[in-house]
């Protein structure tokens, strides 16, 4: 199972979908899904940025040790 699947709360979204019986609730569900997906992407980007900064710092450290 992919990590993304582990973070996706199927039961919660299924319940919200069942409860979305009118236009207002369906639009609220769509908005929620979009916002949560955006938050997931932002968190992934931040993790990637941290990893890149760590790799850069380690690289700089070892390059100064060789001199």
PDBQT receptor file of N, H, CA, C and O in Angstrom, charges set to zero:
ATOM      1  N   UNK A   1       0.846  -1.187   0.000  1.00  0.00    +0.000 N 
ATOM      2  CA  UNK A   1       0.000   0.000   0.000  1.00  0.00    +0.000 C 
ATOM      3  C   UNK A   1       0.886   1.243   0.000  1.00  0.00    +0.000 C 
ATOM      4  O   UNK A   1       1.865   1.312   0.742  1.00  0.00    +0.000 OA
ATOM      5  N   UNK A   2       0.545   2.204  -0.818  1.00  0.00    +0.000 N 
ATOM      6  H   UNK A   2      -0.251   2.148  -1.421  1.00  0.00    +0.000 HD
ATOM      7  CA  UNK A   2       1.338   3.425  -0.899  1.00  0.00    +0.000 C 
ATOM      8  C   UNK A   2       1.116   4.279   0.345  1.00  0.00    +0.000 C 
ATOM      9  O   UNK A   2       0.082   4.184   1.006  1.00  0.00    +0.000 OA
ATOM     10  N   UNK A   3       2.123   5.128   0.654  1.00  0.00    +0.000 N 
ATOM     11  H   UNK A   3       2.963   5.206   0.117  1.00  0.00    +0.000 HD
ATOM     12  CA  UNK A   3       2.011   6.017   1.812  1.00  0.00    +0.000 C 
ATOM     13  C   UNK A   3       0.801   6.941   1.670  1.00  0.00    +0.000 C 
ATOM     14  O   UNK A   3       0.116   7.219   2.655  1.00  0.00    +0.000 OA
ATOM     15  N   UNK A   4       0.535   7.413   0.468  1.00  0.00    +0.000 N 
ATOM     16  H   UNK A   4       1.091   7.187  -0.332  1.00  0.00    +0.000 HD
ATOM     17  CA  UNK A   4      -0.595   8.305   0.235  1.00  0.00    +0.000 C 
ATOM     18  C   UNK A   4      -1.902   7.606   0.628  1.00  0.00    +0.000 C 
ATOM     19  O   UNK A   4      -2.794   8.235   1.198  1.00  0.00    +0.000 OA
ATOM     20  N   UNK A   5      -2.016   6.320   0.328  1.00  0.00    +0.000 N 
ATOM     21  H   UNK A   5      -1.291   5.809  -0.135  1.00  0.00    +0.000 HD
ATOM     22  CA  UNK A   5      -3.213   5.575   0.688  1.00  0.00    +0.000 C 
ATOM     23  C   UNK A   5      -3.361   5.461   2.199  1.00  0.00    +0.000 C 
ATOM     24  O   UNK A   5      -4.479   5.443   2.714  1.00  0.00    +0.000 OA
ATOM     25  N   UNK A   6      -2.251   5.383   2.905  1.00  0.00    +0.000 N 
ATOM     26  H   UNK A   6      -1.343   5.398   2.486  1.00  0.00    +0.000 HD
ATOM     27  CA  UNK A   6      -2.308   5.289   4.358  1.00  0.00    +0.000 C 
ATOM     28  C   UNK A   6      -2.839   6.573   4.978  1.00  0.00    +0.000 C 
ATOM     29  O   UNK A   6      -3.495   6.532   6.020  1.00  0.00    +0.000 OA
ATOM     30  N   UNK A   7      -2.565   7.711   4.353  1.00  0.00    +0.000 N 
ATOM     31  H   UNK A   7      -2.033   7.745   3.507  1.00  0.00    +0.000 HD
ATOM     32  CA  UNK A   7      -2.996   8.984   4.887  1.00  0.00    +0.000 C 
ATOM     33  C   UNK A   7      -4.433   9.322   4.507  1.00  0.00    +0.000 C 
ATOM     34  O   UNK A   7      -5.040  10.201   5.118  1.00  0.00    +0.000 OA
ATOM     35  N   UNK A   8      -4.973   8.652   3.528  1.00  0.00    +0.000 N 
ATOM     36  H   UNK A   8      -4.480   7.938   3.032  1.00  0.00    +0.000 HD
ATOM     37  CA  UNK A   8      -6.320   8.938   3.039  1.00  0.00    +0.000 C 
ATOM     38  C   UNK A   8      -7.328   8.207   3.918  1.00  0.00    +0.000 C 
ATOM     39  O   UNK A   8      -7.305   6.980   4.005  1.00  0.00    +0.000 OA
ATOM     40  N   UNK A   9      -8.209   8.956   4.567  1.00  0.00    +0.000 N 
ATOM     41  H   UNK A   9      -8.228   9.954   4.497  1.00  0.00    +0.000 HD
ATOM     42  CA  UNK A   9      -9.183   8.396   5.499  1.00  0.00    +0.000 C 
ATOM     43  C   UNK A   9     -10.461   8.016   4.743  1.00  0.00    +0.000 C 
ATOM     44  O   UNK A   9     -11.410   8.798   4.680  1.00  0.00    +0.000 OA
ATOM     45  N   UNK A  10     -10.475   6.811   4.172  1.00  0.00    +0.000 N 
ATOM     46  H   UNK A  10      -9.704   6.176   4.223  1.00  0.00    +0.000 HD
ATOM     47  CA  UNK A  10     -11.598   6.375   3.350  1.00  0.00    +0.000 C 
ATOM     48  C   UNK A  10     -12.922   6.411   4.109  1.00  0.00    +0.000 C 
ATOM     49  O   UNK A  10     -13.928   6.884   3.581  1.00  0.00    +0.000 OA
ATOM     50  N   UNK A  11     -12.924   5.921   5.326  1.00  0.00    +0.000 N 
ATOM     51  H   UNK A  11     -12.106   5.537   5.755  1.00  0.00    +0.000 HD
ATOM     52  CA  UNK A  11     -14.176   5.865   6.090  1.00  0.00    +0.000 C 
ATOM     53  C   UNK A  11     -14.739   7.261   6.334  1.00  0.00    +0.000 C 
ATOM     54  O   UNK A  11     -15.947   7.468   6.219  1.00  0.00    +0.000 OA
ATOM     55  N   UNK A  12     -13.893   8.201   6.661  1.00  0.00    +0.000 N 
ATOM     56  H   UNK A  12     -12.912   8.033   6.754  1.00  0.00    +0.000 HD
ATOM     57  CA  UNK A  12     -14.343   9.572   6.891  1.00  0.00    +0.000 C 
ATOM     58  C   UNK A  12     -14.941  10.178   5.627  1.00  0.00    +0.000 C 
ATOM     59  O   UNK A  12     -16.021  10.766   5.663  1.00  0.00    +0.000 OA
ATOM     60  N   UNK A  13     -14.230  10.030   4.506  1.00  0.00    +0.000 N 
ATOM     61  H   UNK A  13     -13.352   9.552   4.476  1.00  0.00    +0.000 HD
ATOM     62  CA  UNK A  13     -14.718  10.597   3.260  1.00  0.00    +0.000 C 
ATOM     63  C   UNK A  13     -15.987   9.891   2.776  1.00  0.00    +0.000 C 
ATOM     64  O   UNK A  13     -16.877  10.526   2.211  1.00  0.00    +0.000 OA
ATOM     65  N   UNK A  14     -16.066   8.598   2.994  1.00  0.00    +0.000 N 
ATOM     66  H   UNK A  14     -15.343   8.081   3.453  1.00  0.00    +0.000 HD
ATOM     67  CA  UNK A  14     -17.275   7.866   2.619  1.00  0.00    +0.000 C 
ATOM     68  C   UNK A  14     -18.474   8.374   3.430  1.00  0.00    +0.000 C 
ATOM     69  O   UNK A  14     -19.562   8.558   2.884  1.00  0.00    +0.000 OA
ATOM     70  N   UNK A  15     -18.270   8.600   4.734  1.00  0.00    +0.000 N 
ATOM     71  H   UNK A  15     -17.387   8.450   5.178  1.00  0.00    +0.000 HD
ATOM     72  CA  UNK A  15     -19.337   9.125   5.586  1.00  0.00    +0.000 C 
ATOM     73  C   UNK A  15     -19.759  10.516   5.127  1.00  0.00    +0.000 C 
ATOM     74  O   UNK A  15     -20.951  10.812   5.038  1.00  0.00    +0.000 OA
ATOM     75  N   UNK A  16     -18.775  11.367   4.836  1.00  0.00    +0.000 N 
ATOM     76  H   UNK A  16     -17.807  11.126   4.909  1.00  0.00    +0.000 HD
ATOM     77  CA  UNK A  16     -19.096  12.718   4.367  1.00  0.00    +0.000 C 
ATOM     78  C   UNK A  16     -19.839  12.688   3.041  1.00  0.00    +0.000 C 
ATOM     79  O   UNK A  16     -20.732  13.501   2.806  1.00  0.00    +0.000 OA
ATOM     80  N   UNK A  17     -19.470  11.753   2.179  1.00  0.00    +0.000 N 
ATOM     81  H   UNK A  17     -18.744  11.092   2.370  1.00  0.00    +0.000 HD
ATOM     82  CA  UNK A  17     -20.153  11.632   0.893  1.00  0.00    +0.000 C 
ATOM     83  C   UNK A  17     -21.606  11.202   1.083  1.00  0.00    +0.000 C 
ATOM     84  O   UNK A  17     -22.499  11.722   0.414  1.00  0.00    +0.000 OA
ATOM     85  N   UNK A  18     -21.843  10.268   1.980  1.00  0.00    +0.000 N 
ATOM     86  H   UNK A  18     -21.118   9.845   2.524  1.00  0.00    +0.000 HD
ATOM     87  CA  UNK A  18     -23.210   9.826   2.267  1.00  0.00    +0.000 C 
ATOM     88  C   UNK A  18     -24.038  10.980   2.819  1.00  0.00    +0.000 C 
ATOM     89  O   UNK A  18     -25.225  11.108   2.516  1.00  0.00    +0.000 OA
ATOM     90  N   UNK A  19     -23.395  11.826   3.639  1.00  0.00    +0.000 N 
ATOM     91  H   UNK A  19     -22.432  11.722   3.886  1.00  0.00    +0.000 HD
ATOM     92  CA  UNK A  19     -24.102  12.954   4.244  1.00  0.00    +0.000 C 
ATOM     93  C   UNK A  19     -24.331  14.110   3.266  1.00  0.00    +0.000 C 
ATOM     94  O   UNK A  19     -25.134  15.001   3.543  1.00  0.00    +0.000 OA
ATOM     95  N   UNK A  20     -23.641  14.102   2.139  1.00  0.00    +0.000 N 
ATOM     96  H   UNK A  20     -22.989  13.378   1.915  1.00  0.00    +0.000 HD
ATOM     97  CA  UNK A  20     -23.745  15.199   1.172  1.00  0.00    +0.000 C 
ATOM     98  C   UNK A  20     -24.979  14.997   0.298  1.00  0.00    +0.000 C 
ATOM     99  O   UNK A  20     -24.880  14.579  -0.855  1.00  0.00    +0.000 OA
ATOM    100  N   UNK A  21     -26.140  15.301   0.869  1.00  0.00    +0.000 N 
ATOM    101  H   UNK A  21     -26.220  15.640   1.807  1.00  0.00    +0.000 HD
ATOM    102  CA  UNK A  21     -27.402  15.035   0.173  1.00  0.00    +0.000 C 
ATOM    103  C   UNK A  21     -27.927  16.236  -0.600  1.00  0.00    +0.000 C 
ATOM    104  O   UNK A  21     -28.862  16.101  -1.389  1.00  0.00    +0.000 OA
ATOM    105  N   UNK A  22     -27.340  17.401  -0.386  1.00  0.00    +0.000 N 
ATOM    106  H   UNK A  22     -26.580  17.510   0.254  1.00  0.00    +0.000 HD
ATOM    107  CA  UNK A  22     -27.782  18.571  -1.135  1.00  0.00    +0.000 C 
ATOM    108  C   UNK A  22     -26.579  19.296  -1.728  1.00  0.00    +0.000 C 
ATOM    109  O   UNK A  22     -25.432  18.959  -1.433  1.00  0.00    +0.000 OA
ATOM    110  N   UNK A  23     -26.847  20.281  -2.554  1.00  0.00    +0.000 N 
ATOM    111  H   UNK A  23     -27.779  20.555  -2.793  1.00  0.00    +0.000 HD
ATOM    112  CA  UNK A  23     -25.781  21.005  -3.267  1.00  0.00    +0.000 C 
ATOM    113  C   UNK A  23     -24.787  21.651  -2.307  1.00  0.00    +0.000 C 
ATOM    114  O   UNK A  23     -23.578  21.583  -2.528  1.00  0.00    +0.000 OA
ATOM    115  N   UNK A  24     -25.279  22.268  -1.260  1.00  0.00    +0.000 N 
ATOM    116  H   UNK A  24     -26.261  22.323  -1.080  1.00  0.00    +0.000 HD
ATOM    117  CA  UNK A  24     -24.415  22.962  -0.300  1.00  0.00    +0.000 C 
ATOM    118  C   UNK A  24     -23.423  21.994   0.360  1.00  0.00    +0.000 C 
ATOM    119  O   UNK A  24     -22.239  22.304   0.488  1.00  0.00    +0.000 OA
ATOM    120  N   UNK A  25     -23.912  20.829   0.775  1.00  0.00    +0.000 N 
ATOM    121  H   UNK A  25     -24.874  20.577   0.671  1.00  0.00    +0.000 HD
ATOM    122  CA  UNK A  25     -23.036  19.840   1.421  1.00  0.00    +0.000 C 
ATOM    123  C   UNK A  25     -22.064  19.226   0.423  1.00  0.00    +0.000 C 
ATOM    124  O   UNK A  25     -20.918  18.944   0.774  1.00  0.00    +0.000 OA
ATOM    125  N   UNK A  26     -22.505  19.012  -0.820  1.00  0.00    +0.000 N 
ATOM    126  H   UNK A  26     -23.435  19.241  -1.105  1.00  0.00    +0.000 HD
ATOM    127  CA  UNK A  26     -21.594  18.470  -1.835  1.00  0.00    +0.000 C 
ATOM    128  C   UNK A  26     -20.475  19.455  -2.135  1.00  0.00    +0.000 C 
ATOM    129  O   UNK A  26     -19.317  19.058  -2.269  1.00  0.00    +0.000 OA
ATOM    130  N   UNK A  27     -20.807  20.724  -2.241  1.00  0.00    +0.000 N 
ATOM    131  H   UNK A  27     -21.747  21.047  -2.133  1.00  0.00    +0.000 HD
ATOM    132  CA  UNK A  27     -19.775  21.739  -2.486  1.00  0.00    +0.000 C 
ATOM    133  C   UNK A  27     -18.811  21.848  -1.306  1.00  0.00    +0.000 C 
ATOM    134  O   UNK A  27     -17.610  22.038  -1.499  1.00  0.00    +0.000 OA
ATOM    135  N   UNK A  28     -19.335  21.729  -0.091  1.00  0.00    +0.000 N 
ATOM    136  H   UNK A  28     -20.310  21.574   0.066  1.00  0.00    +0.000 HD
ATOM    137  CA  UNK A  28     -18.473  21.754   1.099  1.00  0.00    +0.000 C 
ATOM    138  C   UNK A  28     -17.519  20.566   1.094  1.00  0.00    +0.000 C 
ATOM    139  O   UNK A  28     -16.352  20.706   1.461  1.00  0.00    +0.000 OA
ATOM    140  N   UNK A  29     -18.006  19.400   0.682  1.00  0.00    +0.000 N 
ATOM    141  H   UNK A  29     -18.954  19.287   0.384  1.00  0.00    +0.000 HD
ATOM    142  CA  UNK A  29     -17.153  18.211   0.601  1.00  0.00    +0.000 C 
ATOM    143  C   UNK A  29     -16.065  18.406  -0.448  1.00  0.00    +0.000 C 
ATOM    144  O   UNK A  29     -14.905  18.075  -0.203  1.00  0.00    +0.000 OA
ATOM    145  N   UNK A  30     -16.420  18.930  -1.591  1.00  0.00    +0.000 N 
ATOM    146  H   UNK A  30     -17.363  19.199  -1.790  1.00  0.00    +0.000 HD
ATOM    147  CA  UNK A  30     -15.438  19.181  -2.654  1.00  0.00    +0.000 C 
ATOM    148  C   UNK A  30     -14.370  20.152  -2.164  1.00  0.00    +0.000 C 
ATOM    149  O   UNK A  30     -13.178  19.939  -2.384  1.00  0.00    +0.000 OA
ATOM    150  N   UNK A  31     -14.807  21.218  -1.498  1.00  0.00    +0.000 N 
ATOM    151  H   UNK A  31     -15.776  21.391  -1.319  1.00  0.00    +0.000 HD
ATOM    152  CA  UNK A  31     -13.862  22.204  -0.963  1.00  0.00    +0.000 C 
ATOM    153  C   UNK A  31     -12.927  21.556   0.056  1.00  0.00    +0.000 C 
ATOM    154  O   UNK A  31     -11.724  21.819   0.048  1.00  0.00    +0.000 OA
ATOM    155  N   UNK A  32     -13.467  20.721   0.922  1.00  0.00    +0.000 N 
ATOM    156  H   UNK A  32     -14.444  20.508   0.928  1.00  0.00    +0.000 HD
ATOM    157  CA  UNK A  32     -12.658  20.029   1.924  1.00  0.00    +0.000 C 
ATOM    158  C   UNK A  32     -11.608  19.135   1.267  1.00  0.00    +0.000 C 
ATOM    159  O   UNK A  32     -10.445  19.135   1.669  1.00  0.00    +0.000 OA
ATOM    160  N   UNK A  33     -12.023  18.378   0.258  1.00  0.00    +0.000 N 
ATOM    161  H   UNK A  33     -12.968  18.378  -0.069  1.00  0.00    +0.000 HD
ATOM    162  CA  UNK A  33     -11.083  17.493  -0.435  1.00  0.00    +0.000 C 
ATOM    163  C   UNK A  33      -9.960  18.288  -1.098  1.00  0.00    +0.000 C 
ATOM    164  O   UNK A  33      -8.798  17.886  -1.052  1.00  0.00    +0.000 OA
ATOM    165  N   UNK A  34     -10.308  19.407  -1.709  1.00  0.00    +0.000 N 
ATOM    166  H   UNK A  34     -11.252  19.734  -1.747  1.00  0.00    +0.000 HD
ATOM    167  CA  UNK A  34      -9.301  20.246  -2.367  1.00  0.00    +0.000 C 
ATOM    168  C   UNK A  34      -8.333  20.820  -1.325  1.00  0.00    +0.000 C 
ATOM    169  O   UNK A  34      -7.118  20.795  -1.522  1.00  0.00    +0.000 OA
ATOM    170  N   UNK A  35      -8.873  21.332  -0.229  1.00  0.00    +0.000 N 
ATOM    171  H   UNK A  35      -9.859  21.352  -0.069  1.00  0.00    +0.000 HD
ATOM    172  CA  UNK A  35      -8.022  21.927   0.808  1.00  0.00    +0.000 C 
ATOM    173  C   UNK A  35      -7.090  20.892   1.428  1.00  0.00    +0.000 C 
ATOM    174  O   UNK A  35      -5.910  21.169   1.644  1.00  0.00    +0.000 OA
ATOM    175  N   UNK A  36      -7.614  19.701   1.715  1.00  0.00    +0.000 N 
ATOM    176  H   UNK A  36      -8.573  19.477   1.539  1.00  0.00    +0.000 HD
ATOM    177  CA  UNK A  36      -6.775  18.668   2.337  1.00  0.00    +0.000 C 
ATOM    178  C   UNK A  36      -5.712  18.172   1.373  1.00  0.00    +0.000 C 
ATOM    179  O   UNK A  36      -4.594  17.867   1.787  1.00  0.00    +0.000 OA
ATOM    180  N   UNK A  37      -6.045  18.088   0.104  1.00  0.00    +0.000 N 
ATOM    181  H   UNK A  37      -6.954  18.336  -0.232  1.00  0.00    +0.000 HD
ATOM    182  CA  UNK A  37      -5.043  17.687  -0.898  1.00  0.00    +0.000 C 
ATOM    183  C   UNK A  37      -3.948  18.753  -1.000  1.00  0.00    +0.000 C 
ATOM    184  O   UNK A  37      -2.766  18.432  -1.124  1.00  0.00    +0.000 OA
ATOM    185  N   UNK A  38      -4.356  20.017  -0.947  1.00  0.00    +0.000 N 
ATOM    186  H   UNK A  38      -5.317  20.277  -0.846  1.00  0.00    +0.000 HD
ATOM    187  CA  UNK A  38      -3.381  21.104  -0.991  1.00  0.00    +0.000 C 
ATOM    188  C   UNK A  38      -2.473  21.056   0.232  1.00  0.00    +0.000 C 
ATOM    189  O   UNK A  38      -1.268  21.278   0.116  1.00  0.00    +0.000 OA
ATOM    190  N   UNK A  39      -3.035  20.770   1.395  1.00  0.00    +0.000 N 
ATOM    191  H   UNK A  39      -4.014  20.589   1.489  1.00  0.00    +0.000 HD
ATOM    192  CA  UNK A  39      -2.211  20.678   2.606  1.00  0.00    +0.000 C 
ATOM    193  C   UNK A  39      -1.232  19.514   2.501  1.00  0.00    +0.000 C 
ATOM    194  O   UNK A  39      -0.083  19.626   2.931  1.00  0.00    +0.000 OA
ATOM    195  N   UNK A  40      -1.686  18.385   1.926  1.00  0.00    +0.000 N 
ATOM    196  H   UNK A  40      -2.618  18.293   1.578  1.00  0.00    +0.000 HD
ATOM    197  CA  UNK A  40      -0.797  17.235   1.738  1.00  0.00    +0.000 C 
ATOM    198  C   UNK A  40       0.360  17.583   0.810  1.00  0.00    +0.000 C 
ATOM    199  O   UNK A  40       1.508  17.218   1.068  1.00  0.00    +0.000 OA
ATOM    200  N   UNK A  41       0.046  18.289  -0.268  1.00  0.00    +0.000 N 
ATOM    201  H   UNK A  41      -0.886  18.585  -0.477  1.00  0.00    +0.000 HD
ATOM    202  CA  UNK A  41       1.103  18.675  -1.215  1.00  0.00    +0.000 C 
ATOM    203  C   UNK A  41       2.089  19.652  -0.585  1.00  0.00    +0.000 C 
ATOM    204  O   UNK A  41       3.295  19.553  -0.814  1.00  0.00    +0.000 OA
ATOM    205  N   UNK A  42       1.583  20.593   0.206  1.00  0.00    +0.000 N 
ATOM    206  H   UNK A  42       0.604  20.673   0.393  1.00  0.00    +0.000 HD
ATOM    207  CA  UNK A  42       2.447  21.545   0.888  1.00  0.00    +0.000 C 
ATOM    208  C   UNK A  42       3.368  20.827   1.867  1.00  0.00    +0.000 C 
ATOM    209  O   UNK A  42       4.559  21.130   1.935  1.00  0.00    +0.000 OA
ATOM    210  N   UNK A  43       2.830  19.888   2.618  1.00  0.00    +0.000 N 
ATOM    211  H   UNK A  43       1.862  19.642   2.563  1.00  0.00    +0.000 HD
ATOM    212  CA  UNK A  43       3.646  19.126   3.569  1.00  0.00    +0.000 C 
ATOM    213  C   UNK A  43       4.720  18.322   2.835  1.00  0.00    +0.000 C 
ATOM    214  O   UNK A  43       5.856  18.238   3.301  1.00  0.00    +0.000 OA
ATOM    215  N   UNK A  44       4.370  17.737   1.704  1.00  0.00    +0.000 N 
ATOM    216  H   UNK A  44       3.447  17.805   1.326  1.00  0.00    +0.000 HD
ATOM    217  CA  UNK A  44       5.345  16.985   0.917  1.00  0.00    +0.000 C 
ATOM    218  C   UNK A  44       6.440  17.909   0.388  1.00  0.00    +0.000 C 
ATOM    219  O   UNK A  44       7.616  17.544   0.388  1.00  0.00    +0.000 OA
ATOM    220  N   UNK A  45       6.059  19.095  -0.059  1.00  0.00    +0.000 N 
ATOM    221  H   UNK A  45       5.104  19.392  -0.059  1.00  0.00    +0.000 HD
ATOM    222  CA  UNK A  45       7.033  20.055  -0.563  1.00  0.00    +0.000 C 
ATOM    223  C   UNK A  45       7.966  20.506   0.551  1.00  0.00    +0.000 C 
ATOM    224  O   UNK A  45       9.172  20.630   0.336  1.00  0.00    +0.000 OA
ATOM    225  N   UNK A  46       7.423  20.752   1.733  1.00  0.00    +0.000 N 
ATOM    226  H   UNK A  46       6.444  20.652   1.907  1.00  0.00    +0.000 HD
ATOM    227  CA  UNK A  46       8.245  21.174   2.861  1.00  0.00    +0.000 C 
ATOM    228  C   UNK A  46       9.224  20.074   3.261  1.00  0.00    +0.000 C 
ATOM    229  O   UNK A  46      10.377  20.361   3.584  1.00  0.00    +0.000 OA
ATOM    230  N   UNK A  47       8.782  18.828   3.244  1.00  0.00    +0.000 N 
ATOM    231  H   UNK A  47       7.846  18.594   2.982  1.00  0.00    +0.000 HD
ATOM    232  CA  UNK A  47       9.668  17.709   3.561  1.00  0.00    +0.000 C 
ATOM    233  C   UNK A  47      10.788  17.607   2.526  1.00  0.00    +0.000 C 
ATOM    234  O   UNK A  47      11.942  17.358   2.872  1.00  0.00    +0.000 OA
ATOM    235  N   UNK A  48      10.439  17.801   1.263  1.00  0.00    +0.000 N 
ATOM    236  H   UNK A  48       9.502  18.004   0.982  1.00  0.00    +0.000 HD
ATOM    237  CA  UNK A  48      11.436  17.767   0.207  1.00  0.00    +0.000 C 
ATOM    238  C   UNK A  48      12.455  18.892   0.372  1.00  0.00    +0.000 C 
ATOM    239  O   UNK A  48      13.655  18.684   0.192  1.00  0.00    +0.000 OA
ATOM    240  N   UNK A  49      11.968  20.082   0.715  1.00  0.00    +0.000 N 
ATOM    241  H   UNK A  49      10.993  20.251   0.861  1.00  0.00    +0.000 HD
ATOM    242  CA  UNK A  49      12.857  21.224   0.928  1.00  0.00    +0.000 C 
ATOM    243  C   UNK A  49      13.810  20.965   2.098  1.00  0.00    +0.000 C 
ATOM    244  O   UNK A  49      14.998  21.276   2.018  1.00  0.00    +0.000 OA
ATOM    245  N   UNK A  50      13.283  20.396   3.180  1.00  0.00    +0.000 N 
ATOM    246  H   UNK A  50      12.318  20.144   3.245  1.00  0.00    +0.000 HD
ATOM    247  CA  UNK A  50      14.138  20.081   4.337  1.00  0.00    +0.000 C 
ATOM    248  C   UNK A  50      15.219  19.080   3.954  1.00  0.00    +0.000 C 
ATOM    249  O   UNK A  50      16.376  19.222   4.349  1.00  0.00    +0.000 OA
ATOM    250  N   UNK A  51      14.836  18.071   3.186  1.00  0.00    +0.000 N 
ATOM    251  H   UNK A  51      13.896  17.956   2.865  1.00  0.00    +0.000 HD
ATOM    252  CA  UNK A  51      15.808  17.058   2.768  1.00  0.00    +0.000 C 
ATOM    253  C   UNK A  51      16.887  17.681   1.885  1.00  0.00    +0.000 C 
ATOM    254  O   UNK A  51      18.066  17.356   2.019  1.00  0.00    +0.000 OA
ATOM    255  N   UNK A  52      16.489  18.564   0.997  1.00  0.00    +0.000 N 
ATOM    256  H   UNK A  52      15.531  18.828   0.888  1.00  0.00    +0.000 HD
ATOM    257  CA  UNK A  52      17.456  19.223   0.121  1.00  0.00    +0.000 C 
ATOM    258  C   UNK A  52      18.398  20.122   0.921  1.00  0.00    +0.000 C 
ATOM    259  O   UNK A  52      19.598  20.171   0.649  1.00  0.00    +0.000 OA
ATOM    260  N   UNK A  53      17.852  20.831   1.906  1.00  0.00    +0.000 N 
ATOM    261  H   UNK A  53      16.878  20.792   2.127  1.00  0.00    +0.000 HD
ATOM    262  CA  UNK A  53      18.697  21.692   2.736  1.00  0.00    +0.000 C 
ATOM    263  C   UNK A  53      19.678  20.859   3.568  1.00  0.00    +0.000 C 
ATOM    264  O   UNK A  53      20.832  21.250   3.744  1.00  0.00    +0.000 OA
ATOM    265  N   UNK A  54      19.226  19.734   4.069  1.00  0.00    +0.000 N 
ATOM    266  H   UNK A  54      18.288  19.417   3.926  1.00  0.00    +0.000 HD
ATOM    267  CA  UNK A  54      20.104  18.851   4.837  1.00  0.00    +0.000 C 
ATOM    268  C   UNK A  54      21.217  18.315   3.955  1.00  0.00    +0.000 C 
ATOM    269  O   UNK A  54      22.380  18.307   4.358  1.00  0.00    +0.000 OA
ATOM    270  N   UNK A  55      20.872  17.867   2.757  1.00  0.00    +0.000 N 
ATOM    271  H   UNK A  55      19.928  17.873   2.429  1.00  0.00    +0.000 HD
ATOM    272  CA  UNK A  55      21.876  17.352   1.827  1.00  0.00    +0.000 C 
ATOM    273  C   UNK A  55      22.888  18.438   1.473  1.00  0.00    +0.000 C 
ATOM    274  O   UNK A  55      24.083  18.159   1.376  1.00  0.00    +0.000 OA
ATOM    275  N   UNK A  56      22.432  19.657   1.283  1.00  0.00    +0.000 N 
ATOM    276  H   UNK A  56      21.461  19.884   1.361  1.00  0.00    +0.000 HD
ATOM    277  CA  UNK A  56      23.324  20.771   0.969  1.00  0.00    +0.000 C 
ATOM    278  C   UNK A  56      24.265  21.061   2.138  1.00  0.00    +0.000 C 
ATOM    279  O   UNK A  56      25.458  21.290   1.943  1.00  0.00    +0.000 OA
ATOM    280  N   UNK A  57      23.724  21.048   3.332  1.00  0.00    +0.000 N 
ATOM    281  H   UNK A  57      22.754  20.862   3.491  1.00  0.00    +0.000 HD
ATOM    282  CA  UNK A  57      24.553  21.299   4.521  1.00  0.00    +0.000 C 
ATOM    283  C   UNK A  57      25.608  20.224   4.701  1.00  0.00    +0.000 C 
ATOM    284  O   UNK A  57      26.765  20.524   4.996  1.00  0.00    +0.000 OA
ATOM    285  N   UNK A  58      25.211  18.977   4.524  1.00  0.00    +0.000 N 
ATOM    286  H   UNK A  58      24.272  18.733   4.284  1.00  0.00    +0.000 HD
ATOM    287  CA  UNK A  58      26.169  17.866   4.656  1.00  0.00    +0.000 C 
ATOM    288  C   UNK A  58      27.240  17.980   3.587  1.00  0.00    +0.000 C 
ATOM    289  O   UNK A  58      28.421  17.767   3.863  1.00  0.00    +0.000 OA
ATOM    290  N   UNK A  59      26.837  18.315   2.369  1.00  0.00    +0.000 N 
ATOM    291  H   UNK A  59      25.878  18.488   2.144  1.00  0.00    +0.000 HD
ATOM    292  CA  UNK A  59      27.798  18.464   1.284  1.00  0.00    +0.000 C 
ATOM    293  C   UNK A  59      28.803  19.580   1.585  1.00  0.00    +0.000 C 
ATOM    294  O   UNK A  59      30.007  19.412   1.387  1.00  0.00    +0.000 OA
ATOM    295  N   UNK A  60      28.297  20.720   2.065  1.00  0.00    +0.000 N 
ATOM    296  H   UNK A  60      27.320  20.857   2.225  1.00  0.00    +0.000 HD
ATOM    297  CA  UNK A  60      29.188  21.826   2.415  1.00  0.00    +0.000 C 
ATOM    298  C   UNK A  60      30.149  21.424   3.531  1.00  0.00    +0.000 C 
ATOM    299  O   UNK A  60      31.334  21.754   3.482  1.00  0.00    +0.000 OA
ATOM    300  N   UNK A  61      29.641  20.715   4.533  1.00  0.00    +0.000 N 
ATOM    301  H   UNK A  61      28.679  20.447   4.573  1.00  0.00    +0.000 HD
ATOM    302  CA  UNK A  61      30.468  20.293   5.644  1.00  0.00    +0.000 C 
ATOM    303  C   UNK A  61      31.622  19.414   5.159  1.00  0.00    +0.000 C 
ATOM    304  O   UNK A  61      32.774  19.634   5.532  1.00  0.00    +0.000 OA
ATOM    305  N   UNK A  62      31.309  18.423   4.331  1.00  0.00    +0.000 N 
ATOM    306  H   UNK A  62      30.372  18.244   4.028  1.00  0.00    +0.000 HD
ATOM    307  CA  UNK A  62      32.363  17.521   3.861  1.00  0.00    +0.000 C 
ATOM    308  C   UNK A  62      33.310  18.198   2.893  1.00  0.00    +0.000 C 
ATOM    309  O   UNK A  62      34.483  17.828   2.828  1.00  0.00    +0.000 OA
ATOM    310  N   UNK A  63      32.844  19.168   2.146  1.00  0.00    +0.000 N 
ATOM    311  H   UNK A  63      31.892  19.468   2.199  1.00  0.00    +0.000 HD
ATOM    312  CA  UNK A  63      33.745  19.856   1.218  1.00  0.00    +0.000 C 
ATOM    313  C   UNK A  63      34.731  20.738   1.994  1.00  0.00    +0.000 C 
ATOM    314  O   UNK A  63      35.868  20.905   1.553  1.00  0.00    +0.000 OA
ATOM    315  N   UNK A  64      34.332  21.299   3.124  1.00  0.00    +0.000 N 
ATOM    316  H   UNK A  64      33.408  21.163   3.482  1.00  0.00    +0.000 HD
ATOM    317  CA  UNK A  64      35.259  22.097   3.937  1.00  0.00    +0.000 C 
ATOM    318  C   UNK A  64      36.232  21.193   4.693  1.00  0.00    +0.000 C 
ATOM    319  O   UNK A  64      37.337  21.629   5.017  1.00  0.00    +0.000 OA
ATOM    320  N   UNK A  65      35.863  19.973   4.976  1.00  0.00    +0.000 N 
ATOM    321  H   UNK A  65      34.966  19.618   4.713  1.00  0.00    +0.000 HD
ATOM    322  CA  UNK A  65      36.757  19.040   5.677  1.00  0.00    +0.000 C 
ATOM    323  C   UNK A  65      37.885  18.566   4.793  1.00  0.00    +0.000 C 
ATOM    324  O   UNK A  65      38.943  18.196   5.303  1.00  0.00    +0.000 OA
ATOM    325  N   UNK A  66      37.700  18.563   3.493  1.00  0.00    +0.000 N 
ATOM    326  H   UNK A  66      36.841  18.864   3.079  1.00  0.00    +0.000 HD
ATOM    327  CA  UNK A  66      38.729  18.093   2.567  1.00  0.00    +0.000 C 
ATOM    328  C   UNK A  66      39.839  19.118   2.372  1.00  0.00    +0.000 C 
ATOM    329  O   UNK A  66      40.944  18.755   1.967  1.00  0.00    +0.000 OA
ATOM    330  N   UNK A  67      39.575  20.365   2.647  1.00  0.00    +0.000 N 
ATOM    331  H   UNK A  67      38.678  20.660   2.976  1.00  0.00    +0.000 HD
ATOM    332  CA  UNK A  67      40.577  21.427   2.397  1.00  0.00    +0.000 C 
ATOM    333  C   UNK A  67      41.631  21.447   3.414  1.00  0.00    +0.000 C 
ATOM    334  O   UNK A  67      42.540  22.274   3.346  1.00  0.00    +0.000 OA
TER     335      UNK A  67
